[in-house]
Each structure stands twice: as C-alpha cells, then as structure tokens.
Amino acid sequence: MAGGPQSPRSAHTRPPLLLLLLFGLMRERAAESPWGLPVVADGPASFAKEVMAELASQELGKKPWPGGTHSLHYHYLALSEPGQGLPQFLAVGYVDDQPFIRYDSRVGRAQPQALWMAAVDAQYWERETQKLRVWEKVQQVEMWTVMGYHNHSSGKHSAQRMFGCEIQEDGRSSSFWQFGFNGQDHLSLDLDTLSWVSAHPVALRTKRWWETERCYAEYDKAYLQGLCLTSLRRYLELGGQSLIRTEPPKVQVTRHTGQDGRTTLRCWALGFYPRDISLSWWLSGEELALETEHVETRPSGDGTYQKWAAVQVPAGEEAWYSCHVQHRGLNHALTVTWESPPHPRITATMVIFAILVTVSLVAGVVIWIKMQLPARDKESYQQAPGEEDLHKSQSPSRAVSAQHLC
C-alpha cells in the first residue's frame, strides 16, 4: 500500500478495509503479539478466520485476577493536515488509564511511557513499531474516504479509533470498539451481533463499506474478547504495585452560589487509586440518586484520579445533606457534610488577634510603670534636705540663741 494520504476520489477504489488491515501484518503462519494488537496474515478470508479462532480461544488461565477493575485501551488519531507541533498519526496505549506505549509518526517508533515497560525486550518494541506503521497507513485511508463522504477534499480533519477491554473484580468483562470523525461518533461495533452501528447518516456509507468484509468485525471481536484480556494480565504483572496499589481519596465538600441564586453542594474526591469510586448524596436516610449530578472519573496527572458529585439544596439547609464515599482504599465508607465557616464578624483569627493586642498593651503598661518608679525615687533622693540645709532652715531666733551660748 502506498504511503501518505490518498485523495477522496482514489480512496473509493481501494480494496475492502480488511485487506488494508491484513496487508503486511504477519508472516506465513498465524502468530500473535502478547503485548498489543494481534498480528494477522495477509491472505484469504478463510485463513483469517482460522487466525481469529486461535485468538478467541485464548483464556486468562487459572491465576487469580488482581483485585479491582482493570482495563486496556488504545487510542489512535490521524490528521489530514498535522500542522506545526502535531503528528500526522498518534497512537497511545493505556493500562487503567495510565499511558504505557506511544507511537508518534514524527518519531516513527513505538516508545515506552511507563517505567515498568523498561523490562520489555527490544523485539517487542520492533513488533509494535511495525504494526503501528501499518495502522498509520490504514487510518489515513479511512480518514480520506470519510472526508469524501462529507464532500471534503481538503482542510483540517481527524479520524479517531478507540478500542479496548475491561475486567472487573468478579470476573465479568466488557469491551468496546469505536471510530470517530472530527471528534464526533461515526461507527461502533456491536460485539453481540457483529454489526456496525452508525451514529450519523453519512456513516451509513462507511457501514456499507465495512460490511463488505465480515471478517473485519470477527477479527475485532476475537481480539477484544481474547488476546486483549490476556495482554491486560501481562501488563498488570509488569506494572506490579504501581497498577494494583490503593490510595484512599481526600474528600471535602464545598458550597457554591450560582448567578440564579441557587445553592449547590459539591463533594470532591481527590488523589485516589484505583479509579473505581462511589460518590452519593443523601438526605434523611434516602439517597438522592436522581437529584445528583456526576462527572466521569478523571486522571489527576500524577497517577491518581479525581471525581465530584453535586446536588442543589435550599439555602440554609446545607447541614442536612451528607456525601457518602466508597473506595477500595478506605477501611469503611466515609460520610462527609459541609461545614460552615466561623461567623465572619467574630472569627478565631480575630479573637486571637484581640488577645495578643490586649496582652501587648498590659505588658507595655507594666514596663512603663516599672521604668517610671526608679526615676521618681532618684528625684526624691536628690531633693531631701541635708544637715547644712537643716541649719539654714532653722528660725532666726534659734540661731541667735546659739550664738549667745558660745
């Protein structure tokens, strides 16, 4: 397959998408990569089915599954006009929403994104590099084809592919496969019926195009429900404690007043791991499920997660509402309420300040008094009459009498 983007007109004449996908992805016999996307041979559909059956037959084994819910996801992005600072194709793999592998078309090689991936040998990185180079060409063809469906012959456009699997603590698993165009849903795969679900009228043309080769859907299902889960286990073994650790959430409740005057209480859970958490608002022993607004759990950027849940309350009745938090890192469920700040006129800071001022004034007065007392004593001593002064102060009559006595 020729490299680089194709014009929308020439893309229409390309063979079915499966052949593009199969081209150059494997050697003679069926093989598979234990770390990422399966490798499929370039051959007829019947042979591809044989490879898919081998992928689907893989099991997780008898090892106990690590506690909690874990996932393996891949996100691919292709741009028609990458522009400055942007690659033409970008692929990132995530374990529990933590990136562990990245392919940038400007670099042209798969690279590790987690320290625990340093233990993987060079052969793995070479295999992933070759596969992602093929995916880069496949997704470029898909993007230009969909651009043609939208009557776009140029301009900035993007195609996104997202797929992965998830397994919960009780052993239940789920998976997904989605294709988007310009940030909007385009097609998704229904794994039960192996049918493509279109999210837009224009996507019907892509749906008919991909339905010409049913093996493509079977290939995705075989990977998602087989190899994806075994690969996830192997990544968890490599990641060790960095992936199966637990960090409890830091919880606080904040109060907000909107422009419409309504009061909202928001319960924040910050810095927790793993990502599974439950936040709920309660009033008088009843959960406010319908009244509560939730946001999806989001990465904090440091390997932990954050989430909040909000509820509107009547002003002055905030103390009656409580937020309940459940997480694996907690020994028991937390119940947190909003705490009103101290009265603004008489705050703790003001009380402490007043005490300090009073103590300072009293100390100053005491020091001033002590400094004044020695000064007064000295003045009194200097003004006391001496013996000569006593003689001078005697009356004249007594002085005369003394002279007569002499």
Secondary structure, 3 states (H helix, E strand, C coil): CCCCCCCHHHHCCCCCHHHHHHCCCCCCCCCCCCCCCCCCCCCCHHHHHHHHHHHHCCCCCCCCCCCCCEEEEEEEEEECCCCCCCCCEEEEEEECCEEEEEEECCCCEEEECCHHHHHCCHHHHHHHHHHHHHHHHHHHHHHHHHHHHCCCCCCCCEEEEEEEEEECCCCCEEEEEEEEECCEEEEEEECCCCEEEECCCCHHHHHHHHHCCCHHHHHHHHHHHHHHHHHHHHHHHHHCHHHHCCECCEEEEEEEECCCCCEEEEEEEEEEECCCCEEEEEECCEECCCCCEECCCEECCCCCEEEEEEEEECCCCHHHEEEEEECCCCCCCEEEECCCCCCCCCCHHHHHHHHHHHHHHHHHHHHHHHHHHHHHHHHHHHHCCCHHHHHHHCCHHHHHHHHHHC
